[in-house]
Amino acid sequence: MADGAYGGEPVYRAVTAHSPEAEVIIPPRAVAVPSDTAECAPTQRDRHIQMITERGRLGWQRAAHYSWRALAEVAMLRYKVLIGRRPRARTLPAQKVEAAIGCKVVNAMTSLSMPVSRKFA
């Protein structure tokens, strides 16, 4: 998942070349057009553009679960606020331990005090 700045075909190709089974969820730009092979062999990006045309951008976001990206960003924000923006350890093994401890701290804190949200009609 990424924001629209990465919505070009080169990013889709790079991800597919690295992990062919990966699902790319990047909103195409508003002026995006399908590729030349969209009719016979549509790419993931072509299917996203088609779905946006049919359902609208919000419909695509719901179908692609694009809102999960915001949850990941909030989790990273929590980590950076509580633990810090960069590791303090100098070696990679120590940085891995530091990151694991940081994740445990964030998970413990969020499990203790997550707000309860209710929708009122």
Buried (B, 14 or more C-beta within 10 A) or exposed (E): BEEEEBBBEEBBEEBBEEEEEEEBBBBBEEEBEBBEEBEEEBBBBBBBBBBBEEEEBEEBBEEBEBEEBEEEEEBEEBBEEEBEEEBEEEEEEEBEEBBEEBEEBBEEEEEEEEEEEEEEE
